[in-house]
Amino acid sequence: MRVIAVPVLAMLLFAFDNRVNAQSSQPLLLSDAINSGLKNYQSIKAKRNYLSASSAMVQNTRNEYLPNIIASVQQDYGTINGSYGPLAAVGIPGVSSSGPTTSSQNWNSSFGSLYFINSNWEFFTFGRLKSKISLASAQVQKDSADLMQEQFVHSVKIAGAYLNLLTTQRLVQNAQANLDRTMFVQQAVTARTRSGLNAGVDSSIANAEVSRARLVLIDAKNSELQVRNQLAQLLNVPPAAFSLDTSFINTIPGEVRTNTSITQNPQVKFYQSRINQSDVATAYLKRSILPGVNLFGIIQTRGSGFDYSYNPATNPKYSHDYFEGIKPTRTNYVAGLSIAWNITSIAKIRHQVKAQQFITEAYKSEYDQVTTQLQDQLILADQRIDNSLQSLHEVPQQYQAAADAFLQKSVLYKNGLTNIVDLQQALFALNRAETDRSVAYINVWQSLLLKSAASGDFDLFIKQVK
């Protein structure tokens, strides 16, 4: 029994490593996960559409420089009674009949027609239209920065969820390895208890420890399911048992320094684009009070079934013939140049400009806030990287010492030279050391990810992974 105890125990100690090597030969690489998330995630698709919409609005604003040209063909039938007197149509369509004034109403009717082309071109706006185009372009830049920010933040989220899932998977494996060890101890304790070499309470303690190990394993699996679901949501795929790249567990980044300025962070760029867009909006509002110079021209042709000498009293000469009524007989044209300026717009726009300036100041305050937060986060990331690297140098010694201690205590206990409490303490120490060893490498990567997120240099992280 003593001869086979050490090899069997050694197999239990390193079963964890063996299971790691048994993972799928085609794991989901982090780079593939990020590409999939950027392609499929709904909010990114939405922001792409927002960018496309604002880009289309730029062209629409440019097209506002084109003249308005309206062509109309009208054919109608009715009377042409006329009368003297003032009239103003307010909110309702009017009648444009024209004819001689008579002493009484008559119902002589004929066909008539109207053909016209109306053009109006505001060809000079004192920079107002150019400012409006700049405002539309600033909106494009803002939406583009928003899309870049969303893609950057989402990439960081996916990388974080990926590393968290890898950690929870390792913790599940650690919990399973710990359960295997406790069950092995339980068998040894039970055997010695049945032979009368140990007290019965040792068997109860061992049974309780096995139950506790099972509960820890269940909790670890629940945590793994939760993080797995988070990653699936970020990738916009159904939750699945992801097989991940385990190279993060045994390698560390080769480079942890970056020369990228905080101002290059996509999040900071987005807040800067809001300030720029607000400044352009203020300039547009100031220019909107300026006048516009218009070229206009109208050509109009009319036809009528009423004769030019028609008089209902003395010469009621008119025709009911449709073609006689729609035949063009008279043409007029008008061409001109006008300048229009809404003088009261100065008072109306002044407060809009003031309000927009307040919005700009608010954007600047938010810009300062996010910049400060990212600078503090960058300092924290550097400190975490240093601490993670220090921990990485300690965990192998901790694990080896804990494994040796557990091996010694288990052998001593089998020979009746120590008690169950000492064995349990050694088991706890080994489990803790195994957990620390599992997450030590990942902690370095997570710290580097934090630095990439703060600095905006995501290449610092992603170029060092597969």
C-alpha positions in Angstrom: 0.0 0.0 0.0 2.8 2.4 0.8 4.6 1.5 -2.4 1.8 2.7 -4.7 0.6 5.6 -2.6 3.1 8.2 -3.9 2.6 7.4 -7.7 -1.1 7.5 -7.4 -1.0 10.7 -5.4 1.3 12.3 -8.0 -1.2 11.4 -10.7 -3.9 13.1 -8.8 -1.8 16.2 -8.3 -1.0 16.6 -12.0 -4.4 15.4 -13.4 -5.2 19.0 -13.8 -2.4 19.6 -16.3 -3.3 16.4 -18.2 -6.9 17.6 -18.7 -5.6 20.9 -20.1 -3.7 19.1 -22.9 -6.8 17.2 -23.8 -8.7 20.3 -25.1 -9.9 20.6 -28.6 -7.2 20.9 -31.3 -9.1 23.8 -32.9 -9.9 26.2 -30.1 -11.7 29.6 -30.6 -8.8 32.1 -31.0 -9.3 35.4 -29.4 -8.7 37.2 -32.7 -11.4 35.2 -34.3 -13.7 35.9 -31.4 -13.1 39.7 -31.7 -13.7 39.6 -35.5 -16.9 37.7 -35.1 -18.1 40.1 -32.4 -17.3 43.2 -34.5 -19.1 41.7 -37.4 -22.3 40.4 -35.7 -22.9 42.6 -32.6 -26.1 44.6 -32.9 -25.0 48.0 -31.5 -22.1 48.0 -34.0 -24.4 47.3 -36.9 -26.6 50.2 -35.6 -23.8 52.6 -35.5 -22.7 51.7 -39.0 -26.1 52.5 -40.2 -26.0 55.8 -38.3 -22.8 56.6 -40.1 -24.2 55.7 -43.5 -27.2 58.0 -42.7 -25.1 61.0 -41.8 -22.9 60.4 -44.9 -26.0 60.5 -47.0 -27.1 63.7 -45.4 -23.9 65.4 -46.4 -24.7 64.8 -50.0 -28.2 65.9 -49.4 -27.0 69.2 -47.9 -24.7 69.7 -50.9 -27.7 69.2 -53.2 -29.4 72.1 -51.5 -27.3 74.4 -53.7 -29.2 73.2 -56.7 -31.9 75.5 -58.0 -35.6 74.7 -57.4 -37.3 74.1 -60.8 -41.0 73.4 -60.7 -43.0 72.5 -63.8 -46.8 72.2 -63.8 -49.6 71.4 -66.3 -53.1 72.3 -65.3 -56.4 71.8 -67.1 -59.7 72.8 -65.6 -63.3 73.7 -66.2 -65.2 76.6 -64.6 -66.6 80.1 -64.7 -64.7 83.4 -64.8 -66.8 85.9 -62.9 -64.9 88.8 -61.6 -65.5 91.4 -58.9 -63.8 94.3 -57.3 -62.8 94.1 -53.6 -60.0 93.1 -51.2 -59.4 89.4 -50.4 -56.8 87.4 -48.6 -56.7 83.6 -48.6 -55.5 82.4 -45.1 -54.9 78.7 -44.6 -57.2 77.7 -47.5 -56.8 77.3 -51.3 -58.2 80.1 -53.4 -59.6 80.4 -57.0 -57.5 82.0 -59.7 -60.3 82.8 -62.2 -60.0 86.0 -64.1 -62.6 87.7 -66.2 -64.7 90.9 -66.7 -66.7 92.3 -63.8 -70.5 92.1 -64.3 -73.5 93.3 -62.5 -74.7 89.9 -61.7 -73.6 86.2 -61.4 -73.6 84.1 -64.5 -72.8 80.5 -65.1 -71.1 80.6 -68.4 -68.3 77.9 -68.3 -65.5 76.7 -70.5 -62.3 74.8 -70.4 -59.0 76.5 -69.5 -55.3 75.5 -69.0 -52.1 76.7 -67.4 -48.6 75.6 -68.2 -45.6 77.1 -66.3 -42.1 76.5 -65.2 -40.9 78.2 -62.1 -37.2 78.4 -61.1 -35.6 79.8 -58.0 -31.9 79.6 -57.2 -30.3 80.9 -54.0 -26.9 81.1 -55.6 -25.1 83.1 -52.9 -25.6 82.6 -49.2 -22.7 84.5 -47.6 -21.2 81.2 -46.4 -24.5 79.9 -44.8 -24.8 76.8 -47.0 -21.0 76.1 -46.7 -21.4 76.2 -43.0 -24.4 73.8 -43.1 -22.3 71.4 -45.2 -19.5 71.6 -42.6 -22.1 70.8 -39.9 -23.3 67.8 -41.8 -19.6 66.7 -42.3 -19.0 67.2 -38.5 -21.9 64.9 -37.8 -20.2 62.3 -40.1 -17.0 62.6 -38.2 -18.8 62.3 -34.9 -20.7 59.2 -36.0 -17.5 57.7 -37.4 -15.7 58.4 -34.0 -18.7 56.8 -32.3 -18.4 53.7 -34.4 -14.7 53.5 -33.8 -15.3 53.9 -30.1 -17.9 51.2 -30.1 -15.7 48.8 -31.9 -12.8 49.5 -29.6 -14.8 49.1 -26.4 -16.5 46.0 -27.7 -13.1 44.5 -28.6 -11.9 45.1 -25.1 -15.1 43.6 -23.7 -14.7 40.5 -25.8 -11.1 40.1 -24.8 -12.0 40.6 -21.1 -14.8 38.0 -21.3 -12.5 35.6 -23.1 -9.9 35.8 -20.4 -12.5 35.6 -17.7 -14.0 32.5 -19.3 -10.6 30.9 -19.6 -10.0 31.7 -15.9 -13.4 30.1 -14.8 -12.7 27.1 -17.0 -9.4 26.7 -15.1 -11.1 27.1 -11.8 -13.6 24.4 -12.7 -10.7 22.1 -13.5 -9.0 23.1 -10.3 -12.2 22.3 -8.4 -12.4 18.9 -10.1 -8.8 18.2 -9.2 -9.4 19.2 -5.6 -12.5 16.9 -5.5 -10.4 14.0 -6.8 -7.8 14.6 -4.1 -10.4 14.8 -1.3 -12.0 11.6 -2.6 -8.6 9.9 -2.5 -8.1 11.2 1.0 -11.6 10.0 1.9 -10.7 6.5 0.7 -7.5 6.4 2.7 -9.3 7.7 5.8 -12.2 5.3 5.5 -9.8 2.4 5.1 -7.8 3.3 8.2 -11.0 4.0 10.2 -12.5 0.6 9.3 -9.2 -1.1 10.4 -9.4 0.8 13.7 -6.2 2.8 13.0 -8.0 6.1 13.1 -11.0 7.5 15.0 -14.4 7.5 13.4 -14.5 11.3 13.4 -11.7 11.4 10.8 -14.1 9.6 8.4 -16.8 12.2 9.1 -14.4 15.1 8.5 -13.2 13.5 5.2 -16.9 13.0 4.1 -17.6 16.7 4.9 -14.6 17.8 3.0 -15.7 15.8 -0.1 -19.1 17.4 0.1 -17.5 20.8 0.4 -15.3 20.1 -2.6 -18.4 19.1 -4.6 -20.2 22.3 -3.7 -17.1 24.3 -4.7 -17.1 22.5 -8.1 -20.8 23.3 -8.6 -20.2 27.0 -7.8 -17.2 27.0 -10.2 -19.4 25.5 -13.0 -22.1 28.1 -12.3 -19.6 30.9 -12.7 -18.3 29.3 -15.9 -21.8 29.2 -17.3 -22.4 32.8 -16.4 -19.2 34.1 -18.1 -19.8 31.8 -21.0 -23.2 33.4 -21.5 -21.6 36.9 -21.4 -19.1 35.9 -24.1 -21.8 34.5 -26.2 -23.8 37.7 -25.9 -20.8 39.8 -27.0 -20.3 37.5 -30.0 -24.1 37.4 -30.7 -24.0 33.6 -30.9 -25.9 31.0 -28.9 -24.2 30.0 -25.6 -21.9 27.0 -26.1 -19.1 25.1 -24.4 -16.3 27.2 -25.9 -12.9 25.7 -26.4 -10.4 28.5 -25.8 -6.8 29.1 -26.6 -4.8 28.0 -23.5 -1.6 29.7 -24.5 -2.5 32.5 -22.1 -2.0 30.1 -19.2 1.7 29.5 -19.8 2.9 32.6 -21.6 3.3 36.3 -20.8 3.3 39.3 -23.0 6.6 40.2 -24.6 5.9 44.0 -24.5 4.0 46.0 -21.9 5.0 49.5 -22.9 3.2 51.9 -25.3 4.0 55.3 -26.8 0.3 56.0 -27.6 -1.0 59.2 -26.1 -4.3 59.2 -24.2 -5.7 61.6 -26.8 -5.5 58.8 -29.4 -7.8 56.6 -27.4 -11.0 56.1 -29.5 -13.1 57.0 -26.5 -11.3 60.3 -26.1 -11.6 60.9 -29.9 -15.3 60.5 -29.7 -15.7 63.1 -26.9 -13.4 65.4 -28.9 -15.6 64.9 -32.0 -18.6 66.0 -30.0 -16.9 69.3 -29.1 -15.9 69.8 -32.7 -19.4 69.2 -33.9 -20.8 71.6 -31.4 -18.4 74.3 -32.4 -19.4 73.8 -36.1 -23.1 74.0 -35.0 -22.4 77.3 -33.3 -20.8 78.7 -36.4 -23.7 77.5 -38.5 -26.2 79.2 -36.2 -24.3 82.5 -36.4 -24.3 82.3 -40.2 -27.9 81.4 -40.4 -28.9 85.0 -39.8 -27.2 86.1 -43.0 -29.3 87.0 -46.1 -29.4 85.1 -49.4 -29.3 86.2 -53.0 -31.8 84.6 -55.3 -32.1 84.3 -59.1 -35.6 83.5 -60.2 -37.5 83.1 -63.4 -41.0 82.1 -64.4 -42.5 81.3 -67.8 -46.3 80.8 -68.0 -48.6 79.9 -70.8 -52.4 79.9 -70.6 -55.2 78.7 -72.7 -58.9 79.5 -72.4 -62.2 78.6 -74.1 -63.4 82.2 -73.6 -62.8 84.6 -76.5 -60.5 87.6 -75.8 -63.6 89.9 -76.5 -65.9 87.9 -74.2 -68.4 89.9 -72.3 -71.4 88.1 -70.7 -73.7 91.0 -71.4 -72.8 92.2 -75.0 -70.6 89.4 -76.5 -71.0 86.1 -74.7 -68.5 84.4 -77.0 -67.0 81.2 -75.5 -66.7 77.5 -76.4 -67.4 74.3 -74.6 -64.9 72.5 -76.7 -62.2 70.8 -74.6 -59.3 71.1 -77.1 -60.2 74.8 -77.7 -59.8 75.4 -74.0 -56.5 73.7 -73.4 -54.8 75.2 -76.5 -52.0 77.7 -75.4 -52.8 81.2 -76.4 -51.0 83.6 -74.1 -47.5 83.4 -72.6 -45.7 85.6 -70.0 -42.3 85.4 -68.4 -40.6 87.0 -65.4 -37.0 87.0 -64.5 -35.3 88.8 -61.7 -32.7 89.0 -58.8 -33.7 89.3 -55.2 -32.0 89.5 -51.8 -33.9 88.5 -48.7 -33.0 88.9 -45.1 -35.1 88.1 -42.1 -34.0 91.0 -39.8 -35.7 89.6 -36.7 -33.7 86.4 -37.0 -30.9 88.1 -35.2 -32.9 88.2 -32.0 -34.2 84.7 -32.5 -30.8 83.0 -33.2 -28.9 84.8 -30.5 -30.2 82.6 -27.7 -29.8 79.5 -29.8 -26.1 80.4 -30.2 -25.8 80.9 -26.5 -27.4 77.6 -25.8 -25.1 75.8 -28.2 -22.1 77.4 -26.5 -23.2 76.0 -23.2 -23.5 72.6 -24.8 -19.9 72.9 -26.0 -18.7 73.7 -22.5 -20.6 70.7 -21.2 -18.9 68.5 -23.8 -15.5 69.9 -22.7 -16.2 69.0 -19.1 -17.1 65.4 -20.1 -14.0 65.3 -22.2 -11.9 66.3 -19.3 -13.6 63.8 -17.1 -13.0 60.8 -19.3 -9.4 61.9 -20.0 -8.7 62.0 -16.3 -10.3 58.6 -15.7 -8.3 57.0 -18.5 -5.0 58.6 -17.2 -5.7 57.2 -13.7 -6.6 53.8 -15.2 -3.3 53.8 -17.1 -1.4 54.3 -13.9 -3.4 51.6 -12.3 -2.7 49.2 -15.2 1.1 49.8 -14.9 0.9 49.0 -11.2 -1.2 45.9 -11.8 1.3 44.7 -14.5 4.2 45.0 -12.1 2.3 43.2 -9.3 1.1 40.5 -11.7 4.7 39.8 -12.9 5.9 39.6 -9.3 3.1 37.2 -8.4 4.1 35.1 -11.5 7.6 34.6 -10.1 6.2 33.5 -6.7 3.4 31.0 -7.6 5.7 28.2 -8.9 7.5 28.1 -5.6 4.2 28.3 -3.7 2.7 25.5 -5.7 5.8 23.2 -5.4 6.0 23.8 -1.7 2.2 23.1 -1.3 2.4 20.0 -3.4 5.4 18.6 -1.4 3.7 19.5 1.9 0.5 17.7 0.8 2.4 14.7 -0.4 4.3 14.5 2.9 1.2 14.9 5.1 -0.7 12.3 3.1 2.1 9.8 3.5 2.5 10.7 7.2 -1.3 10.3 7.7 -1.3 6.9 6.0 1.3 5.8 8.5 -0.5 7.3 11.5 2.2 10.0 12.1 -0.1 13.0 11.7 -3.8 13.9 12.1 -6.6 14.7 9.8 -6.4 18.4 10.6 -2.9 18.8 9.4 -3.8 16.8 6.2 -6.7 19.2 5.6 -4.6 22.2 6.0 -2.1 20.9 3.5 -5.0 20.1 1.1 -6.3 23.7 1.5 -2.8 25.1 0.8 -2.4 23.0 -2.3 -5.8 24.0 -3.7 -5.1 27.7 -3.1 -1.6 27.4 -4.7 -3.1 25.5 -7.7 -5.7 28.3 -8.1 -3.0 31.0 -7.9 -0.9 29.2 -10.4 -3.8 28.9 -12.8 -4.6 32.6 -12.8 -1.1 34.1 -12.5 -0.4 34.2 -16.2 -4.0 35.3 -17.1 -3.6 38.1 -14.5 -0.7 39.5 -16.5 -2.8 39.5 -19.7 -5.7 41.1 -18.0 -3.5 43.8 -16.7 -2.1 44.4 -20.2 -5.7 44.5 -21.5 -6.5 47.2 -18.9 -3.5 49.2 -20.1 -4.6 48.8 -23.8 -8.1 50.0 -22.9 -6.8 53.0 -21.0 -4.2 54.1 -23.6 -6.3 53.2 -26.7 -3.4 51.1 -28.1 -5.3 47.8 -28.5 -2.6 46.6 -30.9 -0.3 46.4 -27.8 -2.5 43.6 -26.6 -3.9 41.9 -29.7 -0.7 41.7 -31.7 0.8 39.5 -28.9 -2.0 36.9 -29.1 -3.0 34.5 -31.7 
